[in-house]
Amino acid sequence: MAAAAAASTAAGTGYKLLLSCPEGLPRSRVSVRFDPSFDRTPHPDASLEESMCEIWNQRLQQNPSLYNGTKFRYGGHALHHSDESSQEYCVSLHLGLTDYRTFVGTNMSPLWEKFLVSSEDDSVCCQHMSNPLGNGAIVETSDEKIILLQRSNNVGESPGHYVFPGGHSEPQEAGILAHQNDEKDVAGLIDRISDEMFDGIIREVVEETGVPASSLTEPILIGVSQRETNVRPAAFFYMRCNIDSGAITELYARAQDGYESTKLCAVSLKELREMSQRLPGCHLGGFALYQLMRNAWKSS
């Protein structure tokens, strides 16, 4: 349940666990607070702010098809009990809005460290960062393998690395394009965003691996990991698939988003440990969250 310090020092693989939920939380125990107060705060250095536009324009020249999509921004979380008599805790994810352009200009900028504020509080430290909340899934197959994807060398983030299936939950899927001050059904909006945290990771797994949604168990949240390099946060989930690894490999050939990766691997836990240093930091943190979950389940 508590945050953990960085557990890896190899270049590019350092991570920090911002939230650990080793027993795994179903969607009934995960909610959101969605508010403009969790949006990015502009940096007081005007030259840094201007650099964001310059970097984006450079990227557009290299790749005119880049799309500046809206993303949920991670602004922290809070723990609470569902009621006074309950011993079970719930998590509230604090979310604002950001976009891909701001992500490229802050987190992915060569100047990313200059955007940070010296603070032990992550939400303060990263207040000037885009910090879109990514997601990832540790998917176990029916023959007890774990699915990994090798990212294409043509993608903008972590090219060539091995990663768990994932991407982002999308504001548009919850009917959100911007903050609305006159939102009539606030409770309904919050429910839609909370559901999108879980529906989004199912959608990513289906699109990236080709497995049908009906083959997957309901995801459970196991925590939030942050890559040390460019402080990229990602929520990680665990789910099982009732298809064996051989059949999943065949399904991958027809995956909708297969262009983002070049290979699907179904590996044992031992093999995953051996290749863990080939994962980017936030996904290595996801692996750490998975191991914490396994240990908790063994001792329960």
Phi, psi and omega per residue, in radians:
M1 nan -0.537 -3.102
A2 -1.478 2.811 3.040
A3 -1.311 2.699 -3.131
A4 -2.214 2.718 -3.134
A5 -1.331 2.929 3.105
A6 -1.005 2.462 -3.040
A7 -2.153 0.208 3.128
S8 -2.564 2.433 -3.090
T9 -2.028 -0.083 3.122
A10 -1.099 2.607 -3.074
A11 -0.971 2.175 3.074
G12 1.413 -0.126 -3.076
T13 -1.923 0.016 3.117
G14 -1.130 2.528 -3.133
Y15 -2.607 2.901 3.068
K16 -2.373 2.363 3.082
L17 -1.592 1.916 -3.132
L18 -1.390 -0.488 -3.130
L19 -2.666 2.287 3.090
S20 -2.196 2.182 3.133
C21 -2.166 1.327 -2.954
P22 -1.116 -0.426 3.089
E23 -1.408 -0.226 -3.141
G24 1.419 2.170 -3.082
L25 -1.865 2.176 3.031
P26 -1.280 2.982 -3.081
R27 -1.102 -0.395 3.117
S28 -1.191 -0.275 -3.130
R29 -1.967 0.238 3.110
V30 -2.208 2.182 3.100
S31 -2.260 3.139 3.111
V32 -2.332 2.675 2.836
R33 -1.965 2.077 -3.091
F34 -1.991 2.016 -2.997
D35 -2.749 2.555 3.102
P36 -1.053 -0.355 3.125
S37 -1.148 -0.269 3.104
F38 -1.715 0.123 3.021
D39 -1.293 2.906 3.087
R40 -1.153 2.495 3.017
T41 -1.699 2.208 3.118
P42 -1.014 2.549 3.123
H43 -1.352 2.457 -3.133
P44 -1.169 -0.312 3.115
D45 -1.426 1.891 -3.078
A46 -1.070 -0.584 -3.127
S47 -1.171 -0.610 3.079
L48 -1.157 -0.746 3.115
E49 -1.085 -0.700 3.124
E50 -1.165 -0.558 -3.126
S51 -1.095 -0.488 3.127
M52 -1.069 -0.775 3.141
C53 -1.175 -0.702 3.139
E54 -1.094 -0.766 -3.128
I55 -1.151 -0.716 3.128
W56 -1.104 -0.745 3.131
N57 -1.121 -0.646 3.076
Q58 -1.100 -0.760 3.134
R59 -1.136 -0.654 3.121
L60 -1.129 -0.657 3.106
Q61 -1.129 -0.649 3.127
Q62 -1.288 -0.587 -3.088
N63 -2.508 1.537 -3.083
P64 -1.085 -0.244 -3.109
S65 -1.500 0.010 3.127
L66 -1.005 2.422 -3.104
Y67 -2.073 2.256 -3.114
N68 -1.536 1.322 -3.101
G69 -1.416 2.661 3.085
T70 -1.376 2.474 3.131
K71 -2.328 2.747 2.983
F72 -1.329 2.339 3.106
R73 -1.725 2.328 3.112
Y74 -1.434 2.105 -3.136
G75 -2.065 0.289 3.134
G76 2.021 -2.905 -3.136
H77 -2.755 2.944 3.066
A78 -2.456 2.589 3.095
L79 -1.873 2.486 3.104
H80 -2.726 2.848 3.061
H81 -1.649 2.538 -3.086
S82 -1.139 -0.574 3.017
D83 -2.744 2.998 -3.024
E84 -1.103 -0.534 -3.082
S85 -1.530 -0.196 -3.051
S86 -1.485 2.423 3.042
Q87 -1.607 -0.191 3.141
E88 -1.416 2.348 3.092
Y89 -1.668 2.722 3.067
C90 -2.099 2.793 3.126
V91 -2.057 2.360 3.004
S92 -1.973 2.047 3.101
L93 -1.492 2.283 -3.139
H94 -1.627 2.014 -3.014
L95 -2.197 2.404 2.947
G96 -2.080 -2.724 3.093
L97 -2.170 2.573 3.018
T98 -2.579 -2.955 3.107
D99 -2.598 2.978 -3.044
Y100 -1.157 -0.647 3.120
R101 -1.019 -0.774 -3.135
T102 -1.201 -0.607 3.075
F103 -1.088 -0.810 3.122
V104 -1.086 -0.648 -3.065
G105 -1.464 -0.193 3.127
T106 -2.088 -1.311 -3.094
N107 -1.015 -0.705 -3.068
M108 -1.646 0.079 -3.131
S109 -1.331 2.560 2.999
P110 -1.063 -0.318 -3.118
L111 -1.720 0.288 -2.957
W112 -0.963 -0.627 -3.101
E113 -1.155 -0.455 3.138
K114 -1.227 -0.339 3.122
F115 -1.407 -0.235 -3.062
L116 -1.386 2.648 3.064
V117 -1.936 2.400 3.141
S118 -1.238 1.857 -3.131
S119 -2.863 2.558 3.044
E120 -1.344 -0.344 3.122
D121 -1.436 2.014 -3.041
D122 -1.064 -0.653 -3.118
S123 -1.164 -0.520 3.065
V124 -1.365 -0.806 -3.130
C125 -0.976 -0.680 -3.025
C126 -1.817 0.324 -3.022
Q127 -1.090 -0.425 -3.131
H128 -1.700 0.069 -3.141
M129 -1.649 2.699 3.063
S130 -1.175 -0.837 3.079
N131 0.803 0.947 3.015
P132 -1.099 2.459 -3.120
L133 -1.457 1.860 3.040
G134 -1.358 3.080 3.036
N135 -2.476 2.765 3.110
G136 -2.649 2.665 -3.104
A137 -2.225 2.248 2.933
I138 -1.563 1.882 -3.067
V139 -1.880 2.085 3.078
E140 -1.683 2.309 3.130
T141 -1.465 3.014 -3.122
S142 -1.158 -0.392 3.071
D143 -1.763 0.452 2.969
E144 1.082 0.672 2.976
K145 -1.827 2.857 -3.140
I146 -2.039 2.355 -3.053
I147 -1.501 2.265 3.005
L148 -2.214 2.648 3.046
L149 -2.115 2.466 2.992
Q150 -1.682 2.097 -3.063
R151 -1.239 2.572 3.098
S152 -1.116 2.666 3.055
N153 -1.313 -0.107 -3.107
N154 -1.657 -0.100 -3.133
V155 -1.419 2.746 -3.053
G156 -1.369 -0.395 -3.045
E157 -2.148 2.249 3.115
S158 0.912 0.863 3.123
P159 -1.079 2.385 3.088
G160 1.407 -0.181 -3.117
H161 -1.358 2.753 2.963
Y162 -1.526 2.380 -3.111
V163 -2.471 2.802 2.948
F164 -1.363 2.660 3.084
P165 -0.985 2.494 3.136
G166 2.874 -3.020 -3.122
G167 3.074 -1.821 3.124
H168 -2.599 2.571 2.806
S169 -1.334 2.527 -2.963
E170 -1.950 2.203 3.070
P171 -0.964 -0.663 -3.105
Q172 -1.061 -0.567 3.134
E173 -1.167 -0.410 3.085
A174 -1.699 0.173 3.117
G175 1.345 0.472 -3.073
I176 -1.998 2.185 3.013
L177 -1.955 -0.461 -3.140
A178 -2.844 2.962 3.036
H179 -1.165 2.405 3.128
Q180 -2.048 2.021 -3.139
N181 -1.252 -0.387 -3.071
D182 -1.873 0.477 3.138
E183 -1.015 2.126 -3.086
K184 -1.378 -0.738 -3.044
D185 -1.911 1.343 -3.091
V186 -1.108 -0.750 -3.127
A187 -1.080 -0.714 3.115
G188 -1.136 -0.672 3.105
L189 -1.086 -0.815 -3.131
I190 -1.091 -0.708 3.113
D191 -1.096 -0.708 -3.140
R192 -1.133 -0.711 3.132
I193 -1.188 -0.749 3.121
S194 -1.037 -0.768 3.115
D195 -1.123 -0.638 -3.120
E196 -1.149 -0.473 3.054
M197 -1.026 -0.650 -3.111
F198 -1.593 -0.756 3.118
D199 -1.103 -0.589 -3.114
G200 -1.112 -0.699 -3.115
I201 -1.293 -0.578 3.041
I202 -1.081 -0.795 -3.126
R203 -1.057 -0.743 -3.136
E204 -1.113 -0.750 -3.137
V205 -1.105 -0.767 -3.136
V206 -1.102 -0.818 -3.073
E207 -1.213 -0.593 -3.051
E208 -1.545 -0.439 -3.088
T209 -1.929 -0.398 -3.111
G210 1.554 -0.034 3.129
V211 -1.308 2.539 3.102
P212 -1.263 2.573 -3.142
A213 -1.036 -0.549 -3.112
S214 -1.162 -0.276 -3.132
S215 -1.523 -0.096 -3.035
L216 -1.822 2.472 2.997
T217 -1.318 2.858 3.086
E218 -1.075 2.279 -3.126
P219 -1.147 2.642 2.957
I220 -2.173 2.451 -3.138
L221 -1.367 2.246 3.108
I222 -1.965 -0.094 3.038
G223 2.599 -3.056 3.109
V224 -2.251 2.226 3.141
S225 -1.985 2.632 3.125
Q226 -2.266 2.221 3.072
R227 -1.233 2.360 3.108
E228 -1.144 -0.766 3.082
T229 -1.263 2.076 -3.129
N230 1.102 0.287 2.984
V231 0.767 0.738 -3.128
R232 -1.355 2.100 3.136
P233 -1.648 2.635 3.077
A234 -2.620 2.387 3.047
A235 -1.542 2.375 -3.119
F236 -2.026 2.485 -3.085
F237 -2.220 2.758 3.063
Y238 -2.093 2.411 3.032
M239 -2.677 2.775 3.079
R240 -1.913 2.663 3.091
C241 -2.115 2.340 -3.079
N242 -1.519 0.305 3.099
I243 -1.924 2.525 -3.134
D244 -1.405 2.891 -3.005
S245 -1.103 -0.601 3.130
G246 -1.114 -0.767 3.136
A247 -1.196 -0.610 3.124
I248 -1.144 -0.662 3.101
T249 -1.044 -0.672 3.105
E250 -1.213 -0.700 3.131
L251 -1.128 -0.567 -3.106
Y252 -1.032 -0.550 -3.125
A253 -1.075 -0.361 -3.128
R254 -1.938 0.261 -3.083
A255 -1.119 2.470 -3.090
Q256 -1.117 -0.715 -3.114
D257 -1.858 0.549 -3.110
G258 -1.096 -0.348 -3.118
Y259 -1.158 -0.355 -3.130
E260 -1.354 -0.268 3.140
S261 -2.329 2.830 -3.112
T262 -1.954 -0.238 -3.069
K263 -2.770 2.480 2.978
L264 -1.888 2.302 3.092
C265 -2.090 2.403 3.005
A266 -1.988 1.924 -2.953
V267 -2.093 2.724 3.045
S268 -1.352 2.920 3.111
L269 -1.059 -0.690 3.122
K270 -1.101 -0.768 3.126
E271 -1.136 -0.649 3.132
L272 -1.132 -0.708 3.095
R273 -1.062 -0.701 -3.087
E274 -1.200 -0.522 -3.097
M275 -1.828 0.193 -3.027
S276 -1.087 -0.525 -3.134
Q277 -1.272 -0.028 3.067
R278 -1.695 0.097 3.063
L279 -1.668 2.523 3.007
P280 -1.145 2.785 -2.991
G281 -0.925 -0.786 -3.091
C282 -1.128 -0.576 3.115
H283 -1.378 -0.533 3.005
L284 -1.126 -0.644 3.021
G285 -1.110 -0.651 3.067
G286 -1.071 -0.678 3.084
F287 -1.129 -0.700 3.095
A288 -1.082 -0.705 3.104
L289 -1.107 -0.686 3.108
Y290 -1.107 -0.740 3.130
Q291 -1.169 -0.642 3.061
L292 -1.100 -0.678 3.095
M293 -1.109 -0.811 3.136
R294 -1.051 -0.753 -3.139
N295 -1.129 -0.692 3.138
A296 -1.153 -0.702 -3.130
W297 -1.196 -0.608 3.123
K298 -1.156 -0.635 -3.061
S299 -1.536 -0.111 -3.100
S300 -1.514 nan nan
